[in-house]
Amino acid sequence: MALQITWFVLWGVLWGVYFMLDGFVLGTGMLHGILGKSDGEKRVMINTIGPVWDGNEVWLITAGGATFAAFPTTYALMFSYLYTALLLLLFALIVRGVSFEFRGKLDNATWKKGWDLAIQVSSLIPALLFGVAFGNIFQGLPMDAAGYHGSLLSLLNPYGLLTGVLFVLLFLEHGALYLTVKSTGDLSNRAKKLADKLWPALLVVAATFLVSTWFATQLYDNYLGETLLLIVPLLAVASLVAIRVFSAYGSPLKAFAASSATILLVVATGVIGLFPNLIPSSIDPASSLTIFNSSSSPYTLKIMTVVAFIFVPIVISYKIWVYRIFRAPLTVEEVIADKGAY
């Protein structure tokens, strides 16, 4: 039981870290054609995420791999029930990576405009679908002993779409703050102004999400049973407010850190509310997939725990090193002068 709980915590951490890291990449991609007013500025935006975006995907692969190895039944049924949505998500992530690489291969306005649009769309779709998927998981899927009784369209329910919009706004805010820190001049100023404009909308959607969660899900049950856990959603609200405070006082790096904390704490709020479920059933609680009825054997979990404690610190150390190496803001002149840049 202890190993199952341990891997549930690690499962939540992996998803939280992935959304924190790839969130600003998806946000930057969605803002590509909005903030970038010239080819040079658009190249700056791509090059701010160029050295790190593919490394951030490691956390998505690890989260999926951890689900497969630690909770194979959940993995199998999730990819069966949500097959179409996950396939769309995969295609979008592939197109996004290709867009970064192919955009600069031809010095042609039409060619670049097409890939610019591809970057925006392939960044929006994952942000929205991740939110829709987790929103449906939070409220439970229509599944029982006979299988899954939903469809792709049934996933697009009000609460699922609300969670999708929340994720999109979180990542847009995160991306705008990242660009404020990582770019210079007019681009940085526009990114800050946009982040300030997005924040009220994010606050309204976040508040609506918290209220809707009370009626649409059972996530609050764990918090009502152990009120000490309420510190997590309260910290999420505090970090969301801190974004605006730090931005108003001209501390974009602190505002970005607060945005990172907000994403981590929002994910933690949802994961804590799910426990011990991984995918609850909305029509038959007995058919819910939990960490206990869908986990691997204790021996498998023991091996995975040893592997995780060896390799996860290595991955974290590598990520810290990469972000430190590429910590300086980029200018349009630097990107144009660097023939190897995107």
C-alpha atoms as a printed R data frame, in Angstrom:
    type eleno elety resid chain resno       x      y       z
1   ATOM     1    CA   MET     A     1   0.000  0.000   0.000
2   ATOM     2    CA   ALA     A     2   2.837  2.393   0.835
3   ATOM     3    CA   LEU     A     3   4.426  1.867  -2.588
4   ATOM     4    CA   GLN     A     4   1.131  2.461  -4.328
5   ATOM     5    CA   ILE     A     5   0.693  5.748  -2.470
6   ATOM     6    CA   THR     A     6   4.310  6.672  -3.222
7   ATOM     7    CA   TRP     A     7   3.758  6.167  -6.928
8   ATOM     8    CA   PHE     A     8   0.494  8.054  -6.848
9   ATOM     9    CA   VAL     A     9   2.396 11.022  -5.391
10  ATOM    10    CA   LEU     A    10   5.144 10.644  -8.004
11  ATOM    11    CA   TRP     A    11   2.499 10.378 -10.719
12  ATOM    12    CA   GLY     A    12   1.031 13.696  -9.608
13  ATOM    13    CA   VAL     A    13   4.465 15.326  -9.351
14  ATOM    14    CA   LEU     A    14   5.411 14.231 -12.875
15  ATOM    15    CA   TRP     A    15   2.242 15.715 -14.355
16  ATOM    16    CA   GLY     A    16   2.634 18.896 -12.325
17  ATOM    17    CA   VAL     A    17   6.251 19.415 -13.405
18  ATOM    18    CA   TYR     A    18   5.361 18.690 -17.028
19  ATOM    19    CA   PHE     A    19   2.577 21.274 -17.075
20  ATOM    20    CA   MET     A    20   4.812 23.807 -15.325
21  ATOM    21    CA   LEU     A    21   7.611 23.365 -17.875
22  ATOM    22    CA   ASP     A    22   5.726 22.747 -21.106
23  ATOM    23    CA   GLY     A    23   3.079 25.250 -20.040
24  ATOM    24    CA   PHE     A    24   5.231 28.245 -20.948
25  ATOM    25    CA   VAL     A    25   6.241 26.536 -24.214
26  ATOM    26    CA   LEU     A    26   2.596 25.999 -25.148
27  ATOM    27    CA   GLY     A    27   1.813 29.547 -24.026
28  ATOM    28    CA   THR     A    28   4.644 30.984 -26.109
29  ATOM    29    CA   GLY     A    29   3.466 28.977 -29.093
30  ATOM    30    CA   MET     A    30  -0.111 30.229 -28.762
31  ATOM    31    CA   LEU     A    31   1.185 33.806 -28.561
32  ATOM    32    CA   HIS     A    32   3.547 33.371 -31.519
33  ATOM    33    CA   GLY     A    33   1.445 35.260 -34.036
34  ATOM    34    CA   ILE     A    34  -0.034 37.639 -31.467
35  ATOM    35    CA   LEU     A    35   3.064 39.130 -29.867
36  ATOM    36    CA   GLY     A    36   5.527 38.635 -32.706
37  ATOM    37    CA   LYS     A    37   5.206 41.700 -34.926
38  ATOM    38    CA   SER     A    38   8.171 40.942 -37.179
39  ATOM    39    CA   ASP     A    39  10.048 37.903 -38.388
40  ATOM    40    CA   GLY     A    40  12.889 38.756 -36.006
41  ATOM    41    CA   GLU     A    41  10.571 38.883 -32.987
42  ATOM    42    CA   LYS     A    42   8.924 35.606 -33.968
43  ATOM    43    CA   ARG     A    43  12.364 34.019 -34.212
44  ATOM    44    CA   VAL     A    44  13.216 35.370 -30.777
45  ATOM    45    CA   MET     A    45  10.065 33.733 -29.384
46  ATOM    46    CA   ILE     A    46  10.953 30.378 -30.918
47  ATOM    47    CA   ASN     A    47  14.568 30.606 -29.792
48  ATOM    48    CA   THR     A    48  13.619 31.351 -26.177
49  ATOM    49    CA   ILE     A    49  12.051 27.892 -26.036
50  ATOM    50    CA   GLY     A    50  14.258 26.211 -28.661
51  ATOM    51    CA   PRO     A    51  16.904 24.804 -26.267
52  ATOM    52    CA   VAL     A    52  14.376 23.479 -23.733
53  ATOM    53    CA   TRP     A    53  11.073 22.484 -25.338
54  ATOM    54    CA   ASP     A    54  12.083 18.945 -26.314
55  ATOM    55    CA   GLY     A    55  13.685 18.357 -22.910
56  ATOM    56    CA   ASN     A    56  10.407 19.387 -21.289
57  ATOM    57    CA   GLU     A    57   8.681 16.606 -23.232
58  ATOM    58    CA   VAL     A    58  10.739 14.117 -21.201
59  ATOM    59    CA   TRP     A    59   8.415 14.799 -18.275
60  ATOM    60    CA   LEU     A    60   5.371 13.935 -20.408
61  ATOM    61    CA   ILE     A    61   6.992 10.697 -21.553
62  ATOM    62    CA   THR     A    62   7.975  9.912 -17.965
63  ATOM    63    CA   ALA     A    63   4.457 10.642 -16.695
64  ATOM    64    CA   GLY     A    64   3.005  8.343 -19.339
65  ATOM    65    CA   GLY     A    65   5.655  5.718 -18.671
66  ATOM    66    CA   ALA     A    66   5.026  5.866 -14.939
67  ATOM    67    CA   THR     A    67   1.306  5.373 -15.549
68  ATOM    68    CA   PHE     A    68   2.045  2.383 -17.786
69  ATOM    69    CA   ALA     A    69   4.465  0.732 -15.362
70  ATOM    70    CA   ALA     A    70   2.879  1.583 -12.009
71  ATOM    71    CA   PHE     A    71  -0.821  1.512 -12.946
72  ATOM    72    CA   PRO     A    72  -1.068 -0.579 -16.155
73  ATOM    73    CA   THR     A    73  -4.842 -1.129 -15.978
74  ATOM    74    CA   THR     A    74  -5.440  2.619 -15.772
75  ATOM    75    CA   TYR     A    75  -3.030  3.190 -18.655
76  ATOM    76    CA   ALA     A    76  -4.704  0.583 -20.840
77  ATOM    77    CA   LEU     A    77  -8.259  1.733 -20.240
78  ATOM    78    CA   MET     A    78  -7.391  5.444 -20.397
79  ATOM    79    CA   PHE     A    79  -5.785  5.041 -23.814
80  ATOM    80    CA   SER     A    80  -8.723  2.917 -24.917
81  ATOM    81    CA   TYR     A    81 -11.469  5.218 -23.646
82  ATOM    82    CA   LEU     A    82  -9.768  8.481 -24.639
83  ATOM    83    CA   TYR     A    83  -8.093  7.145 -27.781
84  ATOM    84    CA   THR     A    84  -9.330  9.784 -30.239
85  ATOM    85    CA   ALA     A    85  -8.549 12.719 -27.937
86  ATOM    86    CA   LEU     A    86  -5.086 11.379 -27.127
87  ATOM    87    CA   LEU     A    87  -4.381 10.732 -30.815
88  ATOM    88    CA   LEU     A    88  -5.280 14.353 -31.626
89  ATOM    89    CA   LEU     A    89  -3.009 15.440 -28.792
90  ATOM    90    CA   LEU     A    90  -0.140 13.340 -30.155
91  ATOM    91    CA   PHE     A    91  -0.548 14.704 -33.681
92  ATOM    92    CA   ALA     A    92  -0.580 18.268 -32.353
93  ATOM    93    CA   LEU     A    93   2.647 17.714 -30.396
94  ATOM    94    CA   ILE     A    94   4.290 16.234 -33.494
95  ATOM    95    CA   VAL     A    95   3.215 19.175 -35.663
96  ATOM    96    CA   ARG     A    96   4.475 21.634 -33.043
97  ATOM    97    CA   GLY     A    97   7.970 20.111 -33.040
98  ATOM    98    CA   VAL     A    98   8.080 19.963 -36.832
99  ATOM    99    CA   SER     A    99   6.921 23.590 -37.052
100 ATOM   100    CA   PHE     A   100   9.823 24.846 -34.951
101 ATOM   101    CA   GLU     A   101  12.316 23.090 -37.197
102 ATOM   102    CA   PHE     A   102  10.754 23.722 -40.615
103 ATOM   103    CA   ARG     A   103   9.718 27.370 -40.282
104 ATOM   104    CA   GLY     A   104  13.166 28.754 -41.079
105 ATOM   105    CA   LYS     A   105  14.072 26.286 -43.820
106 ATOM   106    CA   LEU     A   106  12.846 28.627 -46.579
107 ATOM   107    CA   ASP     A   107  13.090 32.396 -46.713
108 ATOM   108    CA   ASN     A   108   9.558 32.698 -48.050
109 ATOM   109    CA   ALA     A   109   6.768 34.749 -46.445
110 ATOM   110    CA   THR     A   110   3.977 32.303 -47.340
111 ATOM   111    CA   TRP     A   111   6.004 29.336 -46.067
112 ATOM   112    CA   LYS     A   112   6.722 31.060 -42.750
113 ATOM   113    CA   LYS     A   113   3.140 32.276 -42.352
114 ATOM   114    CA   GLY     A   114   1.878 28.715 -42.740
115 ATOM   115    CA   TRP     A   115   4.235 27.363 -40.099
116 ATOM   116    CA   ASP     A   116   3.462 30.314 -37.815
117 ATOM   117    CA   LEU     A   117  -0.188 29.278 -37.895
118 ATOM   118    CA   ALA     A   118   0.803 25.659 -37.325
119 ATOM   119    CA   ILE     A   119   2.786 26.662 -34.222
120 ATOM   120    CA   GLN     A   120  -0.208 28.498 -32.777
121 ATOM   121    CA   VAL     A   121  -2.781 25.798 -33.506
122 ATOM   122    CA   SER     A   122  -0.535 22.921 -32.420
123 ATOM   123    CA   SER     A   123   0.112 24.738 -29.144
124 ATOM   124    CA   LEU     A   124  -3.553 25.560 -28.499
125 ATOM   125    CA   ILE     A   125  -4.854 22.026 -29.104
126 ATOM   126    CA   PRO     A   126  -2.669 20.294 -26.446
127 ATOM   127    CA   ALA     A   127  -3.362 23.021 -23.882
128 ATOM   128    CA   LEU     A   128  -7.112 22.682 -24.428
129 ATOM   129    CA   LEU     A   129  -7.158 18.873 -24.657
130 ATOM   130    CA   PHE     A   130  -5.046 18.379 -21.539
131 ATOM   131    CA   GLY     A   131  -7.514 20.524 -19.640
132 ATOM   132    CA   VAL     A   132 -10.544 18.761 -21.107
133 ATOM   133    CA   ALA     A   133  -9.024 15.360 -20.311
134 ATOM   134    CA   PHE     A   134  -8.227 16.207 -16.711
135 ATOM   135    CA   GLY     A   135 -11.594 17.913 -16.266
136 ATOM   136    CA   ASN     A   136 -13.341 14.714 -17.331
137 ATOM   137    CA   ILE     A   137 -11.103 12.631 -15.093
138 ATOM   138    CA   PHE     A   138 -11.899 14.915 -12.160
139 ATOM   139    CA   GLN     A   139 -15.649 14.500 -12.617
140 ATOM   140    CA   GLY     A   140 -15.419 10.848 -13.624
141 ATOM   141    CA   LEU     A   141 -15.868  8.976 -16.880
142 ATOM   142    CA   PRO     A   142 -19.080  7.097 -17.777
143 ATOM   143    CA   MET     A   143 -17.678  3.603 -17.372
144 ATOM   144    CA   ASP     A   144 -18.809  0.397 -15.709
145 ATOM   145    CA   ALA     A   145 -18.153 -3.330 -15.940
146 ATOM   146    CA   ALA     A   146 -19.428 -3.298 -19.537
147 ATOM   147    CA   GLY     A   147 -16.879 -0.670 -20.584
148 ATOM   148    CA   TYR     A   148 -16.887  2.992 -21.576
149 ATOM   149    CA   HIS     A   149 -20.154  4.648 -22.570
150 ATOM   150    CA   GLY     A   150 -18.847  7.988 -23.782
151 ATOM   151    CA   SER     A   151 -17.404  9.486 -26.959
152 ATOM   152    CA   LEU     A   152 -15.163 12.350 -28.032
153 ATOM   153    CA   LEU     A   153 -18.171 14.669 -28.090
154 ATOM   154    CA   SER     A   154 -19.251 13.614 -24.589
155 ATOM   155    CA   LEU     A   155 -15.869 14.780 -23.318
156 ATOM   156    CA   LEU     A   156 -16.757 18.291 -24.488
157 ATOM   157    CA   ASN     A   157 -19.139 18.825 -21.588
158 ATOM   158    CA   PRO     A   158 -19.371 22.153 -19.703
159 ATOM   159    CA   TYR     A   159 -17.013 21.179 -16.868
160 ATOM   160    CA   GLY     A   160 -14.494 19.575 -19.224
161 ATOM   161    CA   LEU     A   161 -14.476 22.650 -21.461
162 ATOM   162    CA   LEU     A   162 -14.198 24.936 -18.423
163 ATOM   163    CA   THR     A   163 -11.111 23.040 -17.290
164 ATOM   164    CA   GLY     A   164  -9.759 23.245 -20.833
165 ATOM   165    CA   VAL     A   165 -10.204 27.031 -20.863
166 ATOM   166    CA   LEU     A   166  -8.519 27.210 -17.451
167 ATOM   167    CA   PHE     A   167  -5.487 25.338 -18.770
168 ATOM   168    CA   VAL     A   168  -5.329 27.544 -21.882
169 ATOM   169    CA   LEU     A   169  -5.402 30.732 -19.795
170 ATOM   170    CA   LEU     A   170  -2.876 29.361 -17.291
171 ATOM   171    CA   PHE     A   171  -0.472 28.547 -20.112
172 ATOM   172    CA   LEU     A   172  -1.081 31.842 -21.922
173 ATOM   173    CA   GLU     A   173  -0.284 33.750 -18.731
174 ATOM   174    CA   HIS     A   174   2.720 31.513 -18.088
175 ATOM   175    CA   GLY     A   175   4.010 31.999 -21.636
176 ATOM   176    CA   ALA     A   176   3.536 35.773 -21.567
177 ATOM   177    CA   LEU     A   177   5.463 36.027 -18.289
178 ATOM   178    CA   TYR     A   178   8.192 33.771 -19.673
179 ATOM   179    CA   LEU     A   179   8.580 36.038 -22.703
180 ATOM   180    CA   THR     A   180   8.689 39.070 -20.424
181 ATOM   181    CA   VAL     A   181  11.722 37.557 -18.747
182 ATOM   182    CA   LYS     A   182  13.396 35.957 -21.766
183 ATOM   183    CA   SER     A   183  13.033 38.729 -24.355
184 ATOM   184    CA   THR     A   184  13.954 42.407 -24.469
185 ATOM   185    CA   GLY     A   185  12.662 45.725 -25.770
186 ATOM   186    CA   ASP     A   186   9.210 46.095 -27.282
187 ATOM   187    CA   LEU     A   187   8.544 42.352 -27.325
188 ATOM   188    CA   SER     A   188   9.166 42.061 -23.583
189 ATOM   189    CA   ASN     A   189   7.004 45.127 -22.884
190 ATOM   190    CA   ARG     A   190   4.116 43.795 -24.985
191 ATOM   191    CA   ALA     A   191   4.373 40.426 -23.276
192 ATOM   192    CA   LYS     A   192   4.109 42.071 -19.854
193 ATOM   193    CA   LYS     A   193   1.104 44.150 -20.900
194 ATOM   194    CA   LEU     A   194  -0.614 41.078 -22.290
195 ATOM   195    CA   ALA     A   195   0.102 39.105 -19.101
196 ATOM   196    CA   ASP     A   196  -1.516 41.907 -17.095
197 ATOM   197    CA   LYS     A   197  -4.563 41.860 -19.375
198 ATOM   198    CA   LEU     A   198  -4.892 38.071 -19.218
199 ATOM   199    CA   TRP     A   199  -4.727 37.879 -15.426
200 ATOM   200    CA   PRO     A   200  -8.280 39.145 -14.652
201 ATOM   201    CA   ALA     A   201  -9.741 36.626 -17.116
202 ATOM   202    CA   LEU     A   202  -7.652 33.874 -15.546
203 ATOM   203    CA   LEU     A   203  -8.855 34.895 -12.083
204 ATOM   204    CA   VAL     A   204 -12.516 34.778 -13.139
205 ATOM   205    CA   VAL     A   205 -12.160 31.380 -14.839
206 ATOM   206    CA   ALA     A   206 -10.189 29.985 -11.873
207 ATOM   207    CA   ALA     A   207 -12.885 31.148  -9.446
208 ATOM   208    CA   THR     A   208 -15.592 29.658 -11.676
209 ATOM   209    CA   PHE     A   209 -13.633 26.400 -11.818
210 ATOM   210    CA   LEU     A   210 -13.360 26.192  -8.016
211 ATOM   211    CA   VAL     A   211 -17.107 26.747  -7.603
212 ATOM   212    CA   SER     A   212 -18.049 24.372 -10.430
213 ATOM   213    CA   THR     A   213 -15.782 21.687  -8.986
214 ATOM   214    CA   TRP     A   214 -17.967 21.627  -5.870
215 ATOM   215    CA   PHE     A   215 -21.032 20.691  -7.931
216 ATOM   216    CA   ALA     A   216 -19.502 18.632 -10.765
217 ATOM   217    CA   THR     A   217 -16.997 16.456  -8.892
218 ATOM   218    CA   GLN     A   218 -16.180 14.754  -5.611
219 ATOM   219    CA   LEU     A   219 -12.743 16.402  -5.370
220 ATOM   220    CA   TYR     A   220 -13.602 18.323  -2.215
221 ATOM   221    CA   ASP     A   221 -14.447 15.187  -0.225
222 ATOM   222    CA   ASN     A   222 -10.828 14.589   0.770
223 ATOM   223    CA   TYR     A   223 -10.457 18.223   1.832
224 ATOM   224    CA   LEU     A   224 -13.590 18.100   3.961
225 ATOM   225    CA   GLY     A   225 -12.319 14.894   5.558
226 ATOM   226    CA   GLU     A   226  -8.889 16.377   6.305
227 ATOM   227    CA   THR     A   227  -9.126 20.156   6.501
228 ATOM   228    CA   LEU     A   228  -5.344 20.537   6.775
229 ATOM   229    CA   LEU     A   229  -5.199 19.672   3.084
230 ATOM   230    CA   LEU     A   230  -7.034 22.918   2.301
231 ATOM   231    CA   ILE     A   231  -3.665 24.655   2.512
232 ATOM   232    CA   VAL     A   232  -2.920 23.394  -1.018
233 ATOM   233    CA   PRO     A   233  -5.820 25.112  -2.864
234 ATOM   234    CA   LEU     A   234  -5.379 28.173  -0.630
235 ATOM   235    CA   LEU     A   235  -1.725 28.368  -1.652
236 ATOM   236    CA   ALA     A   236  -2.813 28.005  -5.291
237 ATOM   237    CA   VAL     A   237  -5.070 31.045  -4.889
238 ATOM   238    CA   ALA     A   238  -2.308 32.952  -3.082
239 ATOM   239    CA   SER     A   239   0.226 32.213  -5.827
240 ATOM   240    CA   LEU     A   240  -2.299 33.317  -8.467
241 ATOM   241    CA   VAL     A   241  -2.713 36.650  -6.655
242 ATOM   242    CA   ALA     A   242   1.069 36.891  -6.264
243 ATOM   243    CA   ILE     A   243   1.436 36.899 -10.058
244 ATOM   244    CA   ARG     A   244  -0.377 40.225 -10.262
245 ATOM   245    CA   VAL     A   245   1.383 41.660  -7.215
246 ATOM   246    CA   PHE     A   246   4.878 40.865  -8.490
247 ATOM   247    CA   SER     A   247   4.023 42.065 -11.995
248 ATOM   248    CA   ALA     A   248   2.661 45.353 -10.636
249 ATOM   249    CA   TYR     A   249   5.882 45.918  -8.684
250 ATOM   250    CA   GLY     A   250   8.042 45.279 -11.747
251 ATOM   251    CA   SER     A   251   9.371 41.839 -10.767
252 ATOM   252    CA   PRO     A   252   8.675 39.689 -13.858
253 ATOM   253    CA   LEU     A   253  10.936 36.847 -12.735
254 ATOM   254    CA   LYS     A   254   9.084 36.574  -9.419
255 ATOM   255    CA   ALA     A   255   5.775 36.783 -11.298
256 ATOM   256    CA   PHE     A   256   6.905 33.897 -13.517
257 ATOM   257    CA   ALA     A   257   7.921 31.907 -10.409
258 ATOM   258    CA   ALA     A   258   4.467 32.573  -8.940
259 ATOM   259    CA   SER     A   259   2.893 31.381 -12.198
260 ATOM   260    CA   SER     A   260   4.966 28.194 -12.008
261 ATOM   261    CA   ALA     A   261   3.814 27.654  -8.427
262 ATOM   262    CA   THR     A   262   0.199 28.254  -9.446
263 ATOM   263    CA   ILE     A   263   0.319 25.506 -12.076
264 ATOM   264    CA   LEU     A   264   1.986 23.066  -9.683
265 ATOM   265    CA   LEU     A   265  -0.535 23.795  -6.943
266 ATOM   266    CA   VAL     A   266  -3.546 23.583  -9.270
267 ATOM   267    CA   VAL     A   267  -2.408 20.126 -10.373
268 ATOM   268    CA   ALA     A   268  -1.715 19.153  -6.755
269 ATOM   269    CA   THR     A   269  -5.208 20.317  -5.774
270 ATOM   270    CA   GLY     A   270  -6.768 18.050  -8.374
271 ATOM   271    CA   VAL     A   271  -4.553 15.057  -7.607
272 ATOM   272    CA   ILE     A   272  -5.178 15.266  -3.847
273 ATOM   273    CA   GLY     A   273  -8.902 15.461  -4.503
274 ATOM   274    CA   LEU     A   274  -8.757 12.362  -6.722
275 ATOM   275    CA   PHE     A   275  -7.008 10.123  -4.167
276 ATOM   276    CA   PRO     A   276  -7.220  7.140  -4.143
277 ATOM   277    CA   ASN     A   277  -8.871  7.259  -7.576
278 ATOM   278    CA   LEU     A   278  -6.992  7.570 -10.822
279 ATOM   279    CA   ILE     A   279 -10.095  7.549 -13.011
280 ATOM   280    CA   PRO     A   280 -13.354  7.620 -11.065
281 ATOM   281    CA   SER     A   281 -16.530  6.310 -12.657
282 ATOM   282    CA   SER     A   282 -19.424  8.748 -12.924
283 ATOM   283    CA   ILE     A   283 -22.043  5.982 -13.190
284 ATOM   284    CA   ASP     A   284 -20.716  3.135 -11.050
285 ATOM   285    CA   PRO     A   285 -18.281  3.927  -8.207
286 ATOM   286    CA   ALA     A   286 -17.396  0.237  -7.966
287 ATOM   287    CA   SER     A   287 -15.916  0.453 -11.468
288 ATOM   288    CA   SER     A   288 -13.585  3.336 -10.591
289 ATOM   289    CA   LEU     A   289  -9.898  2.763 -11.267
290 ATOM   290    CA   THR     A   290  -7.895  3.348  -8.094
291 ATOM   291    CA   ILE     A   291  -4.255  3.078  -7.130
292 ATOM   292    CA   PHE     A   292  -5.123 -0.185  -5.407
293 ATOM   293    CA   ASN     A   293  -7.110 -2.056  -8.059
294 ATOM   294    CA   SER     A   294  -5.004 -0.979 -11.051
295 ATOM   295    CA   SER     A   295  -1.431 -1.049  -9.744
296 ATOM   296    CA   SER     A   296   1.455 -3.306 -10.690
297 ATOM   297    CA   SER     A   297   2.827 -5.941  -8.336
298 ATOM   298    CA   PRO     A   298   4.765 -4.833  -5.230
299 ATOM   299    CA   TYR     A   299   7.961 -6.245  -6.767
300 ATOM   300    CA   THR     A   300   7.521 -4.090  -9.903
301 ATOM   301    CA   LEU     A   301   6.840 -1.010  -7.795
302 ATOM   302    CA   LYS     A   302   9.955 -1.670  -5.697
303 ATOM   303    CA   ILE     A   303  12.156 -1.862  -8.802
304 ATOM   304    CA   MET     A   304  10.563  1.289 -10.211
305 ATOM   305    CA   THR     A   305  11.134  3.143  -6.950
306 ATOM   306    CA   VAL     A   306  14.845  2.328  -6.986
307 ATOM   307    CA   VAL     A   307  15.128  3.382 -10.641
308 ATOM   308    CA   ALA     A   308  13.234  6.612  -9.975
309 ATOM   309    CA   PHE     A   309  15.433  7.607  -7.040
310 ATOM   310    CA   ILE     A   310  18.513  7.097  -9.211
311 ATOM   311    CA   PHE     A   311  17.462  8.726 -12.474
312 ATOM   312    CA   VAL     A   312  14.966 11.452 -11.529
313 ATOM   313    CA   PRO     A   313  17.659 13.488  -9.694
314 ATOM   314    CA   ILE     A   314  19.860 13.138 -12.794
315 ATOM   315    CA   VAL     A   315  17.085 14.500 -15.010
316 ATOM   316    CA   ILE     A   316  16.438 17.357 -12.573
317 ATOM   317    CA   SER     A   317  20.141 18.211 -12.445
318 ATOM   318    CA   TYR     A   318  20.331 18.242 -16.225
319 ATOM   319    CA   LYS     A   319  17.292 20.518 -16.508
320 ATOM   320    CA   ILE     A   320  18.745 22.959 -13.972
321 ATOM   321    CA   TRP     A   321  22.014 23.027 -15.914
322 ATOM   322    CA   VAL     A   322  20.255 23.662 -19.254
323 ATOM   323    CA   TYR     A   323  18.115 26.480 -17.887
324 ATOM   324    CA   ARG     A   324  21.155 28.052 -16.283
325 ATOM   325    CA   ILE     A   325  23.156 27.910 -19.528
326 ATOM   326    CA   PHE     A   326  20.326 29.538 -21.506
327 ATOM   327    CA   ARG     A   327  19.153 31.944 -18.801
328 ATOM   328    CA   ALA     A   328  20.018 35.204 -20.591
329 ATOM   329    CA   PRO     A   329  17.269 37.131 -22.450
330 ATOM   330    CA   LEU     A   330  17.458 37.145 -26.250
331 ATOM   331    CA   THR     A   331  17.500 40.146 -28.566
332 ATOM   332    CA   VAL     A   332  16.390 40.326 -32.185
333 ATOM   333    CA   GLU     A   333  19.915 41.282 -33.226
334 ATOM   334    CA   GLU     A   334  21.413 38.198 -31.571
335 ATOM   335    CA   VAL     A   335  18.987 35.846 -33.266
336 ATOM   336    CA   ILE     A   336  19.483 37.404 -36.700
337 ATOM   337    CA   ALA     A   337  23.258 37.262 -36.321
338 ATOM   338    CA   ASP     A   338  23.206 33.604 -35.254
339 ATOM   339    CA   LYS     A   339  22.883 31.524 -38.416
340 ATOM   340    CA   GLY     A   340  22.286 28.384 -36.338
341 ATOM   341    CA   ALA     A   341  19.235 29.805 -34.582
342 ATOM   342    CA   TYR     A   342  15.674 28.834 -35.501
